[in-house]
Amino acid sequence: MSITQISPALGTFDTIVMYGNNFGLFGSAGRAHRLLRRFHKMTSPDARIIAESNDPYPRKGVAVHPVHLEYHQFNRRRGRLSGQLRIRVRYAKHVTPWFDYLLVSKEEMRRIVAGTGWRVARFFDTGKSLYVAVLEKEKS
């Protein structure tokens, strides 16, 4: 099912795992914000989300293709986050519809999570652009 179809009807969860760069499934900052609030309602009081993302911004000592930087600028002109991709997947004769996929920096993730009932408790770095975040419910 699509991430947008996940609902409290599935039950109550203690942990939501979003490995495989699956924070990107949120697609946009606005949709992430809405879905994180929904996930808050369908999780136990001490629940966690373990989410992997990829920082789309250039890092010191790492060459970035100019096409990627142009895409970042294109997105910002349209009011989108730099790492918001519009893609579709092809395999043999099969093709998905176009969809948005979101790559965010750690700071962008913190901003997206703010106000959803979740907070970034910790980041785990890989030494590359890929990282894992542990989100915990904010205490009332």
C-alpha positions in Angstrom: 0.0 0.0 0.0 1.1 3.6 -0.5 2.4 5.5 2.5 -0.6 7.8 2.2 -2.9 4.8 2.9 -1.4 3.9 6.2 -3.9 4.6 8.9 -4.9 3.8 12.5 -7.1 1.0 11.1 -3.9 -1.0 10.9 -3.5 -1.0 14.7 -1.0 0.5 17.1 2.7 0.3 16.5 5.7 0.7 18.8 8.2 1.2 16.0 8.0 2.4 12.4 11.0 1.4 10.3 11.8 3.5 7.2 15.2 2.1 6.1 16.2 2.0 2.5 16.1 5.8 2.2 12.4 5.5 2.8 12.0 8.9 4.5 11.8 9.9 0.9 8.4 8.2 0.5 6.9 11.2 2.2 7.5 13.0 -1.1 7.3 16.6 0.2 7.7 18.5 3.4 4.0 19.2 3.7 3.0 15.6 3.2 5.7 14.4 5.6 4.3 16.8 8.2 0.7 15.5 7.8 1.7 11.8 7.8 4.0 12.2 10.8 1.0 13.6 12.7 -1.1 10.6 11.5 1.7 8.2 12.6 1.7 9.9 16.0 -1.9 8.9 16.5 -1.3 5.3 15.6 1.7 4.6 17.7 2.2 3.8 21.4 3.3 6.5 23.8 7.0 5.5 23.7 7.1 4.8 19.9 10.0 5.5 17.6 10.5 6.0 13.9 13.8 4.8 12.5 14.2 6.6 9.2 17.0 6.7 6.6 17.6 9.6 4.3 20.2 11.0 2.0 21.5 14.6 2.3 21.3 16.0 -1.2 23.7 18.9 -0.6 27.3 18.9 -1.7 29.9 17.9 1.0 33.4 19.1 1.2 35.7 17.1 -1.0 32.9 15.4 -3.0 32.3 16.4 -6.6 28.7 17.1 -7.5 27.5 17.0 -11.1 26.3 20.4 -12.3 23.0 18.9 -13.4 22.2 18.1 -9.8 22.9 21.6 -8.7 20.7 22.9 -11.5 17.9 20.6 -10.4 18.2 22.0 -6.8 17.9 25.6 -8.2 14.9 24.5 -10.4 13.2 23.1 -7.3 13.8 26.1 -5.1 12.4 28.4 -7.8 9.2 26.3 -7.7 8.9 26.5 -3.9 10.1 22.9 -3.4 12.9 21.6 -1.3 16.2 21.2 -3.2 16.2 17.4 -2.8 12.5 16.8 -3.8 12.7 14.5 -6.8 10.0 13.8 -9.4 10.6 10.2 -10.6 9.1 7.0 -11.8 10.4 3.5 -11.9 10.7 1.3 -14.9 11.3 -2.4 -15.1 11.0 -4.3 -18.3 7.6 -3.3 -19.7 6.3 -2.0 -16.3 6.3 1.7 -15.4 5.0 3.4 -12.3 3.2 6.7 -12.3 5.3 9.8 -11.6 5.8 10.5 -7.9 7.7 12.8 -5.6 10.6 11.4 -3.5 12.2 13.5 -0.8 15.9 13.7 0.1 16.6 16.0 3.0 19.5 17.3 5.1 19.5 16.7 8.8 18.4 20.3 9.4 15.5 20.0 6.9 14.4 16.8 8.7 14.4 18.6 12.0 12.2 21.4 10.5 9.8 18.9 8.9 9.4 17.0 12.1 8.8 20.1 14.3 5.2 20.4 15.3 4.2 16.8 14.5 4.6 15.4 18.0 7.9 13.8 17.1 11.5 15.0 17.7 14.8 13.9 16.3 16.5 12.1 19.2 19.6 11.0 17.4 21.4 10.8 14.0 23.6 8.0 13.0 26.1 9.0 10.3 27.6 6.8 7.7 30.5 9.1 6.8 28.7 9.7 3.5 25.5 11.5 2.5 23.3 8.7 3.8 22.3 8.8 7.5 19.7 7.3 9.9 17.5 9.3 12.2 15.7 8.1 15.3 12.5 10.0 15.9 10.8 9.8 19.3 7.5 11.1 20.5 7.7 14.4 22.3 6.8 14.2 26.0 3.7 16.3 26.9 
